[in-house]
Amino acid sequence: MHGEDFFKLDLKGYREGKMFKLLVDNPNLFESYAIQDSRITVKHINEMGKRYFELGKIGVPLTVTSVAK
């Protein structure tokens, strides 16, 4: 959705509910995962803000329904 640089990292068998275990077992993967998740969030917010602006509004819509209004 946001380009090739924005992909979900493979957690190598760790479940998303086990982030503390991932941090202890593999701090480098944990850090990469956290940074990539943050990058995806920022990119998404920027894209949504641009689309909202194209509709003549300012800000970031909180829900898809608020874009449709």
Backbone as a chain_set.jsonl record, in Angstrom:
{"seq": "MHGEDFFKLDLKGYREGKMFKLLVDNPNLFESYAIQDSRITVKHINEMGKRYFELGKIGVPLTVTSVAK", "coords": {"N": [[0.816, -1.198, 0.0], [2.0, 1.234, 0.695], [4.34, 1.331, -0.726], [7.467, -0.242, -1.73], [9.432, -0.025, 0.258], [8.142, -0.261, 2.606], [7.366, -2.684, 4.498], [6.245, -5.529, 6.337], [8.189, -6.897, 8.87], [9.575, -10.169, 9.201], [8.971, -11.992, 12.036], [10.223, -14.265, 12.769], [8.937, -16.543, 13.932], [8.15, -15.541, 16.4], [5.377, -14.361, 18.188], [3.172, -11.55, 17.943], [2.251, -10.857, 20.466], [4.292, -11.461, 22.134], [6.427, -9.67, 22.559], [8.252, -8.857, 24.556], [9.718, -11.17, 25.039], [10.904, -11.459, 22.525], [12.495, -9.141, 22.572], [14.317, -9.816, 24.629], [15.468, -12.191, 23.631], [16.338, -11.545, 21.016], [17.486, -8.729, 20.51], [18.251, -7.06, 18.348], [16.556, -7.74, 16.179], [14.145, -7.085, 17.4], [14.437, -4.283, 17.67], [14.638, -3.513, 14.962], [12.111, -4.321, 14.087], [10.44, -2.657, 15.638], [11.201, -0.098, 14.733], [10.533, -0.273, 12.001], [7.752, -0.657, 12.18], [7.045, 1.832, 13.228], [7.832, 3.528, 11.125], [6.044, 2.715, 9.138], [3.626, 3.535, 10.275], [3.962, 6.37, 10.402], [4.226, 6.966, 7.664], [1.693, 6.151, 6.779], [-0.004, 7.942, 8.174], [0.851, 10.362, 7.028], [0.093, 9.955, 4.325], [-2.693, 9.682, 4.595], [-3.294, 12.217, 5.602], [-2.617, 13.797, 3.383], [-4.518, 12.927, 1.501], [-6.855, 13.703, 2.792], [-6.491, 16.465, 2.769], [-6.705, 16.916, 0.037], [-9.407, 16.681, -0.181], [-10.199, 19.039, 0.776], [-9.956, 19.417, 3.444], [-8.333, 19.791, 6.634], [-5.867, 18.152, 8.523], [-5.721, 14.886, 10.048], [-7.689, 12.204, 9.284], [-9.587, 10.403, 11.669], [-11.057, 8.124, 11.348], [-12.17, 5.891, 8.741], [-14.75, 6.428, 8.048], [-14.969, 9.143, 8.678], [-13.6, 10.298, 6.58], [-15.282, 9.787, 4.481], [-17.436, 11.43, 4.986]], "CA": [[0.0, 0.0, 0.0], [2.826, 2.435, 0.815], [5.583, 1.196, -1.475], [8.31, -1.395, -1.442], [10.235, 0.172, 1.469], [7.283, -0.405, 3.772], [6.946, -4.074, 4.578], [6.221, -6.104, 7.678], [9.329, -7.783, 9.089], [9.317, -11.52, 9.687], [9.361, -12.104, 13.443], [10.901, -15.556, 12.929], [8.211, -17.417, 14.845], [7.644, -14.833, 17.582], [4.043, -13.793, 18.01], [3.151, -10.139, 18.308], [1.994, -10.731, 21.893], [5.495, -11.896, 22.864], [7.479, -8.717, 22.231], [9.296, -8.833, 25.579], [10.563, -12.336, 24.774], [11.711, -11.112, 21.359], [13.498, -8.178, 23.03], [15.34, -10.528, 25.397], [16.136, -13.192, 22.795], [16.921, -10.999, 19.796], [17.27, -7.278, 20.579], [18.406, -6.415, 17.038], [15.307, -7.94, 15.444], [13.132, -6.289, 18.099], [14.637, -2.881, 17.307], [14.269, -3.365, 13.55], [10.655, -4.447, 14.014], [9.844, -1.45, 16.221], [11.464, 1.03, 13.838], [9.742, -0.454, 10.785], [6.35, -0.383, 12.526], [6.907, 3.287, 13.362], [7.927, 4.099, 9.781], [4.784, 2.42, 8.453], [2.6, 4.401, 10.882], [4.187, 7.754, 9.967], [3.898, 7.024, 6.236], [0.242, 6.059, 6.655], [-0.572, 9.214, 8.635], [1.136, 11.377, 6.002], [-0.744, 9.684, 3.151], [-4.085, 10.005, 4.929], [-3.369, 13.677, 5.69], [-2.62, 14.324, 2.007], [-5.813, 12.629, 0.889], [-7.836, 14.553, 3.476], [-6.261, 17.817, 2.263], [-7.275, 16.942, -1.317], [-10.849, 16.833, -0.016], [-10.446, 20.376, 1.294], [-9.95, 19.403, 4.909], [-6.997, 19.835, 7.237], [-5.699, 17.22, 9.631], [-5.662, 13.461, 9.733], [-8.963, 11.601, 9.678], [-9.453, 9.356, 12.682], [-11.717, 6.905, 10.876], [-12.501, 5.901, 7.317], [-16.061, 7.083, 7.949], [-14.806, 10.6, 8.695], [-13.173, 10.688, 5.232], [-16.456, 9.677, 3.609], [-18.429, 12.491, 5.265]], "C": [[0.862, 1.264, 0.0], [4.167, 2.313, 0.112], [6.443, 0.053, -0.968], [9.131, -1.254, -0.16], [9.437, -0.084, 2.746], [6.682, -1.802, 3.799], [7.009, -4.531, 6.024], [7.406, -7.057, 7.813], [8.876, -9.141, 9.603], [9.838, -11.633, 11.119], [9.985, -13.458, 13.772], [10.246, -16.423, 14.006], [7.704, -16.747, 16.115], [6.278, -14.263, 17.254], [4.058, -12.355, 18.489], [2.86, -9.922, 19.784], [3.191, -11.083, 22.759], [6.678, -10.966, 22.593], [8.592, -8.673, 23.287], [10.251, -10.007, 25.369], [11.461, -12.081, 23.568], [12.816, -10.138, 21.753], [14.646, -8.872, 23.75], [16.158, -11.453, 24.492], [16.894, -12.596, 21.612], [16.697, -9.489, 19.739], [17.404, -6.567, 19.226], [17.146, -6.557, 16.193], [14.184, -7.124, 16.069], [13.231, -4.825, 17.686], [14.231, -2.629, 15.85], [12.754, -3.398, 13.377], [9.979, -3.164, 14.521], [10.03, -0.241, 15.306], [10.615, 0.918, 12.576], [8.259, -0.196, 11.056], [6.103, 1.123, 12.632], [6.945, 3.967, 12.003], [6.618, 3.888, 9.014], [3.682, 3.333, 8.967], [2.741, 5.841, 10.405], [3.821, 7.915, 8.49], [2.375, 7.007, 6.047], [-0.431, 7.372, 7.075], [-0.357, 10.308, 7.592], [0.253, 11.189, 4.77], [-2.206, 10.037, 3.427], [-4.279, 11.519, 5.03], [-3.413, 14.327, 4.313], [-3.973, 14.112, 1.339], [-6.921, 13.517, 1.494], [-7.727, 15.986, 2.958], [-6.844, 17.967, 0.854], [-8.795, 17.092, -1.278], [-11.22, 18.2, 0.57], [-10.47, 20.453, 2.804], [-8.507, 19.403, 5.401], [-6.96, 18.875, 8.411], [-5.565, 15.794, 9.136], [-6.984, 12.851, 10.183], [-8.742, 10.465, 10.675], [-10.075, 8.046, 12.241], [-11.95, 7.022, 9.372], [-13.839, 6.598, 7.115], [-15.916, 8.595, 7.919], [-14.289, 11.112, 7.348], [-14.379, 10.721, 4.31], [-17.443, 10.816, 3.805], [-18.24, 13.672, 4.369]], "O": [[0.496, 2.26, -0.626], [5.052, 3.136, 0.346], [6.178, -0.535, 0.08], [9.492, -2.261, 0.449], [10.002, -0.118, 3.839], [5.635, -2.063, 3.206], [7.749, -3.969, 6.832], [7.604, -7.926, 6.964], [7.904, -9.24, 10.352], [11.018, -11.392, 11.374], [10.243, -13.755, 14.939], [10.923, -16.966, 14.879], [6.9, -17.337, 16.837], [6.059, -13.742, 16.16], [4.865, -11.986, 19.343], [3.205, -8.864, 20.31], [3.113, -11.012, 23.985], [7.805, -11.43, 22.416], [9.756, -8.472, 22.942], [11.464, -9.851, 25.509], [12.639, -12.439, 23.58], [13.957, -10.291, 21.314], [15.812, -8.558, 23.514], [17.385, -11.493, 24.578], [17.964, -13.081, 21.246], [15.826, -9.017, 19.009], [16.727, -5.566, 18.992], [16.715, -5.595, 15.558], [13.366, -6.54, 15.359], [12.216, -4.196, 17.385], [13.558, -1.643, 15.55], [12.185, -2.609, 12.623], [9.052, -2.655, 13.89], [9.104, 0.551, 15.129], [10.038, 1.909, 12.129], [7.584, 0.425, 10.235], [5.074, 1.623, 12.178], [6.17, 4.891, 11.754], [6.149, 4.791, 8.322], [2.888, 3.85, 8.182], [1.747, 6.47, 10.041], [3.178, 8.895, 8.113], [1.84, 7.769, 5.242], [-1.333, 7.852, 6.388], [-1.266, 11.086, 7.303], [-0.275, 12.162, 4.233], [-2.874, 10.628, 2.578], [-5.304, 12.046, 4.597], [-4.152, 15.288, 4.095], [-4.503, 15.014, 0.691], [-7.8, 14.007, 0.785], [-8.74, 16.647, 2.732], [-7.405, 19.009, 0.515], [-9.398, 17.575, -2.236], [-12.39, 18.483, 0.827], [-10.945, 21.432, 3.379], [-7.584, 19.056, 4.664], [-7.906, 18.795, 9.196], [-5.327, 15.543, 7.954], [-7.355, 12.975, 11.35], [-7.816, 9.668, 10.527], [-9.674, 6.978, 12.701], [-11.929, 8.117, 8.81], [-14.035, 7.285, 6.113], [-16.662, 9.269, 7.209], [-14.528, 12.272, 7.012], [-14.48, 11.595, 3.449], [-18.207, 11.137, 2.895], [-18.984, 14.647, 4.469]]}, "num_chains": 1, "name": "protein.A"}
